[in-house]
């Protein structure tokens, strides 16, 4: 019998496996991944930013794990030879009405224990010469990394410790009993003492399959990016973000210098009609029907009607997309940009139309379900892994 079976081979699932092996070095561990390779979805398609924790409610999982995760991620990369750059970022107010929001964000970051500095327009120009702004926050602990490389190194270490990673393995049914979990897959049956659901975009479905229907549903939002042409990359020195809309769960279009030197611009955020829908034309009828039949979706659609329409317009109009970027860097022109990659964010939404704002863990009899782990989950992944391992240890001790 397997001691721990993890469903999902993204960076959260791998971090959980890595942490469980550290806490239970003699345990048999298995990770199941339905794709042909690890980190194919949210992990491999995010911006690569190591977040600081400035945005998140003090005391929340996101705030605590992003701050701690930025340190542990940097340490992990340095120990294991994964390239990382703590380049810092600026969060820029471009309009007078954003200045109070910037001050609120600065205060929140300081409540979260971050060493931040408010920049004057002149100081901002010194840091980012091409950025237009009335004021900014300097976030020196933000950085960049390739999370697919991190995931690959985690997988390597897990296998070195005797863990097994099964690709091409899709979970089809789950049955929990008093003393374990039986997992039916397309490649046979697995008997496990404990199961951890880290299925990301499909985490709610795995929880329901295990007998735990949630009071929330994963709603997929696609983020679409452009890239700056190589000759225009010098417009961006570090990471450049706008002041986020406090009523909207996304951070707005921004500029991200990637670890390979490329510069991403974006993303917008539009409803995806497929949970793994990376193209505008991607449609899955089951995924689409679930969203449109969900009362929570229609409630949030009404609440964010204007903002949602703006995001949809940016999705189809490069001119409108560029106009948003020009609020930060006026020199950017349409011809400076080429289409970039897209990613899909797994955002949990409650039936009353509330976006779940924090990481969300649900215990079963012999299982634990990570049911909401959007950004900054990659930054926080090692800390999420430690938290899950600690909670599993507590549960096993209680049941011993």
C-alpha positions in Angstrom: 0.0 0.0 0.0 1.2 3.5 -0.8 1.4 5.8 2.3 0.7 9.1 0.4 -0.8 9.6 -3.0 -0.8 13.1 -4.5 -3.1 14.0 -7.4 -1.6 16.7 -9.5 2.0 17.2 -10.8 2.2 20.9 -10.7 4.4 22.9 -8.4 2.0 22.7 -5.5 1.6 18.9 -5.7 5.4 18.5 -6.1 6.0 20.8 -3.1 3.6 18.8 -1.0 5.4 15.6 -2.0 8.8 17.1 -1.2 7.6 18.3 2.3 5.9 15.0 3.1 9.1 13.1 2.3 11.0 15.5 4.7 8.5 14.8 7.5 8.0 11.1 6.8 11.3 9.9 5.3 10.3 6.2 5.3 6.9 6.7 3.7 6.0 5.4 0.2 4.9 8.4 -1.9 3.3 8.5 -5.3 2.3 11.5 -7.5 -0.3 11.0 -10.2 -0.3 13.4 -13.3 -2.7 13.0 -16.2 -0.5 14.8 -18.7 2.6 13.5 -20.5 4.8 15.8 -18.5 4.8 17.7 -15.2 3.9 21.4 -14.7 1.9 21.6 -18.0 -0.8 24.0 -16.8 -0.7 26.8 -14.2 2.9 26.1 -13.1 4.3 26.2 -16.6 2.2 29.1 -17.9 2.5 31.7 -15.2 4.6 34.9 -15.2 7.5 33.5 -13.2 7.2 36.2 -10.6 8.3 35.6 -7.0 5.7 37.7 -5.2 6.4 39.5 -1.9 3.0 39.3 -0.2 2.2 43.0 -0.4 -1.3 42.6 -1.8 -2.8 40.2 0.6 -4.9 40.5 3.7 -2.6 40.5 6.8 -2.7 37.2 8.6 -4.1 35.3 5.5 -2.4 32.2 4.1 -1.5 34.2 1.0 0.2 37.0 3.0 2.1 34.7 5.3 3.0 32.1 2.6 4.0 34.6 -0.1 6.4 36.4 2.3 7.9 33.2 3.7 7.7 31.6 0.2 9.7 34.3 -1.4 12.6 33.5 1.0 12.3 29.7 0.8 11.9 29.7 -3.0 15.1 31.8 -3.3 16.9 29.5 -0.9 15.7 26.4 -2.7 16.8 27.7 -6.1 20.2 28.8 -4.8 20.8 25.4 -3.1 19.8 23.4 -6.2 21.3 25.5 -9.0 18.0 26.9 -10.4 18.6 30.4 -11.8 16.7 33.1 -9.8 16.9 36.9 -9.9 15.6 39.1 -7.1 15.3 42.1 -9.3 12.5 43.9 -7.4 9.5 45.7 -8.8 7.6 49.0 -8.7 3.9 49.4 -8.3 3.0 52.7 -10.0 0.1 55.2 -9.5 -0.5 56.9 -12.8 -3.6 58.9 -11.9 -4.4 61.1 -8.8 -7.3 58.9 -7.7 -4.8 56.0 -7.4 -2.7 57.8 -4.8 -4.8 56.9 -1.8 -5.0 53.3 -3.1 -1.2 53.2 -3.3 -0.9 54.5 0.2 -3.3 51.8 1.4 -1.2 49.2 -0.4 2.0 50.5 1.2 0.4 50.3 4.6 -0.9 46.7 4.0 2.6 45.7 2.9 4.1 47.1 6.0 1.5 45.3 8.1 2.7 42.1 6.4 6.3 42.9 7.6 7.7 44.0 4.3 10.5 46.5 3.9 9.0 48.9 1.3 9.8 52.4 0.1 7.5 55.0 -1.5 9.1 56.6 -4.5 8.7 60.1 -5.8 8.3 60.6 -9.6 12.0 61.5 -9.8 13.1 58.3 -7.9 10.8 56.2 -10.0 12.5 57.7 -13.2 15.8 56.7 -11.8 14.7 53.1 -11.3 12.5 52.8 -14.5 13.4 55.6 -16.9 10.5 54.9 -19.3 7.7 54.7 -16.7 5.2 57.5 -16.2 3.9 57.8 -12.7 2.9 60.2 -9.9 4.3 57.9 -7.2 5.3 54.3 -6.7 6.1 51.6 -4.2 9.5 50.0 -4.4 9.2 46.3 -3.6 12.9 45.1 -3.5 12.2 41.5 -2.5 10.2 40.6 -5.6 12.0 38.4 -8.2 11.7 36.1 -11.2 12.3 32.4 -11.8 11.3 29.7 -14.2 8.8 27.6 -12.2 9.0 24.7 -14.6 12.7 24.4 -13.7 11.8 24.5 -10.0 9.1 21.8 -10.6 11.7 19.7 -12.5 14.2 20.0 -9.6 11.5 19.1 -7.0 10.5 16.0 -9.1 14.2 15.0 -9.3 14.6 15.2 -5.5 11.3 13.3 -4.9 12.5 10.5 -7.1 15.9 10.5 -5.5 14.2 9.9 -2.1 12.3 6.9 -3.5 9.1 8.6 -4.5 7.2 7.5 -7.7 5.8 9.9 -10.3 3.3 8.4 -12.7 2.5 10.4 -15.9 -0.4 9.7 -18.3 -2.4 8.7 -15.2 -5.9 10.1 -14.9 -8.0 9.6 -11.8 -11.4 8.1 -12.7 -13.0 7.2 -9.2 -12.1 7.6 -5.5 -13.5 5.7 -2.6 -12.5 6.5 1.0 -12.8 4.0 3.8 -11.9 4.2 7.5 -8.4 3.1 6.9 -7.5 4.4 3.5 -8.4 5.5 0.0 -8.9 3.5 -3.2 -8.1 5.5 -6.3 -9.2 4.1 -9.7 -7.1 5.4 -12.7 -6.8 4.6 -16.4 -3.7 2.7 -15.5 -5.0 0.6 -12.6 -6.1 0.8 -9.0 -4.0 2.4 -6.2 -4.5 1.7 -2.5 -3.3 4.6 -0.3 -3.4 5.4 3.4 -3.8 9.1 2.6 -4.6 11.2 -0.5 -3.8 14.8 -1.2 -5.7 16.6 -3.9 -3.5 19.2 -5.7 -5.4 19.0 -9.0 -5.5 22.8 -9.6 -8.0 23.5 -12.3 -9.8 20.2 -11.5 -9.5 20.3 -7.7 -13.2 20.8 -7.1 -14.0 17.8 -9.3 -11.5 15.6 -7.5 -13.0 16.7 -4.1 -16.5 15.9 -5.4 -15.3 12.5 -6.7 -14.0 11.7 -3.2 -17.4 12.5 -1.7 -16.8 16.1 -0.7 -18.9 18.4 -2.8 -17.8 22.0 -2.1 -19.7 25.2 -1.6 -17.5 26.6 -4.4 -16.6 25.9 -8.0 -13.4 26.5 -10.0 -14.1 29.1 -12.7 -11.3 29.4 -15.2 -10.0 32.8 -16.3 -7.6 33.1 -19.2 -4.8 35.6 -19.0 -3.5 36.6 -22.4 0.0 38.2 -22.9 2.0 40.0 -25.5 5.8 40.1 -25.6 8.0 43.1 -26.3 10.2 42.7 -29.4 13.8 42.1 -28.5 14.8 45.6 -29.6 12.3 47.1 -27.2 13.1 45.2 -24.1 15.2 48.0 -22.7 12.0 49.9 -22.0 11.7 47.6 -18.9 14.4 47.3 -16.4 12.7 45.2 -13.7 9.0 44.4 -12.9 6.4 47.1 -13.4 2.9 46.9 -12.0 -0.1 49.2 -11.8 -2.1 49.9 -8.7 -4.6 47.1 -8.6 -8.3 47.6 -8.6 -9.2 46.6 -4.9 -12.6 45.3 -6.0 -11.1 43.0 -8.8 -9.0 39.9 -8.0 -6.4 40.4 -10.7 -3.4 42.7 -10.7 -4.0 44.5 -14.0 -1.8 44.5 -17.1 1.9 44.9 -16.2 5.4 44.3 -17.5 7.4 41.3 -16.4 11.1 40.8 -17.3 11.4 37.0 -17.5 14.4 35.0 -16.4 15.5 34.4 -20.0 15.5 38.1 -20.8 12.2 38.3 -22.6 9.6 40.9 -21.4 5.9 39.9 -21.1 3.2 42.5 -21.2 -0.2 41.6 -19.7 -2.3 39.8 -18.9 -5.9 40.7 -19.3 -8.4 38.4 -17.6 -11.3 36.8 -19.5 -13.6 33.9 -18.8 -12.2 30.7 -20.4 -14.7 28.4 -22.0 -12.4 25.5 -21.2 -10.6 24.8 -17.9 -7.4 24.2 -20.0 -8.4 26.7 -22.7 -5.3 28.6 -23.8 -6.6 29.8 -27.1 -9.7 32.0 -27.7 -11.2 29.3 -29.8 -10.9 26.6 -27.1 -14.3 25.3 -25.9 -15.2 22.4 -23.7 -19.0 22.0 -23.6 -18.9 20.4 -20.1 -16.7 23.1 -18.7 -18.8 25.9 -20.3 -22.1 24.4 -19.2 -20.9 24.1 -15.6 -20.0 27.7 -15.5 -23.1 29.0 -17.1 -25.3 26.8 -14.9 -23.6 28.1 -11.8 -25.5 30.8 -9.9 -22.3 32.2 -8.5 -21.0 33.0 -11.9 -24.1 35.2 -12.9 -23.8 37.0 -9.6 -20.2 37.9 -10.1 -20.9 38.7 -13.8 -23.4 41.4 -12.7 -21.0 42.8 -10.1 -18.1 43.1 -12.5 -20.0 43.8 -15.7 -18.1 47.0 -16.7 -14.7 45.7 -15.7 -15.4 42.3 -17.5 -16.4 44.1 -20.7 -13.2 46.1 -20.6 -11.2 42.9 -20.3 -13.1 41.3 -23.2 -12.5 44.3 -25.4 -8.7 44.1 -24.6 -8.8 40.5 -25.5 -9.9 41.2 -29.1 -8.4 44.7 -29.6 -4.6 45.0 -29.6 -5.1 48.8 -29.7 -7.0 48.8 -26.4 -4.5 46.4 -24.8 -1.7 48.7 -25.8 -3.6 51.7 -24.4 -3.6 50.0 -21.0 0.2 49.4 -21.2 0.8 53.0 -22.3 -0.6 54.2 -18.9 2.6 52.9 -17.5 5.0 53.3 -20.4 3.8 55.8 -23.0 6.5 54.9 -25.5 5.1 51.5 -26.1 3.5 51.1 -29.6 1.4 48.4 -31.2 4.3 47.5 -33.5 6.5 46.8 -30.4 4.5 43.8 -29.3 4.0 40.3 -30.6 1.6 37.7 -29.3 2.8 35.8 -26.3 1.6 32.8 -24.3 -1.6 32.4 -22.4 -2.4 30.9 -19.0 -5.5 29.9 -17.2 -6.1 30.7 -13.5 -8.1 28.3 -11.4 -10.2 30.7 -9.3 -12.7 29.3 -6.8 -16.1 31.1 -6.7 -18.8 30.6 -4.1 -22.4 30.1 -4.9 -23.2 33.7 -3.7 -20.8 35.1 -6.2 -17.8 35.7 -3.9 -14.3 35.1 -5.2 -12.5 32.9 -2.7 -9.7 35.3 -1.6 -7.3 32.8 0.1 -5.9 29.4 -0.3 -8.5 26.9 0.9 -7.8 23.5 2.4 -10.6 20.9 3.0 -10.1 17.7 5.0 -11.7 14.4 4.2 -11.6 11.1 6.2 -8.2 10.2 4.8 -7.6 13.0 2.4 -6.8 16.7 2.2 -8.0 18.8 -0.7 -6.2 22.0 -1.8 -9.2 23.6 -3.4 -8.1 27.2 -4.2 -4.5 27.9 -5.0 -4.3 30.6 -7.6 -1.5 33.2 -7.6 0.7 33.5 -5.6 0.6 29.7 -5.2 3.8 29.2 -7.2 5.7 31.7 -4.9 4.1 30.1 -1.8 4.3 26.5 -3.0 7.1 25.3 -0.7 5.2 26.9 2.3 1.9 25.3 1.2 3.8 22.0 1.1 5.0 22.5 4.6 1.6 23.5 5.8 -0.1 20.4 4.2 2.5 18.1 5.6 2.1 19.5 9.1 -1.7 19.2 8.9 -1.5 15.6 7.6 0.9 14.8 10.5 -1.6 16.2 13.0 -4.5 14.2 11.4 -2.5 11.0 11.5 -1.5 11.6 15.1 -5.1 12.2 16.1 -6.3 9.0 14.4 -3.4 6.8 15.7 
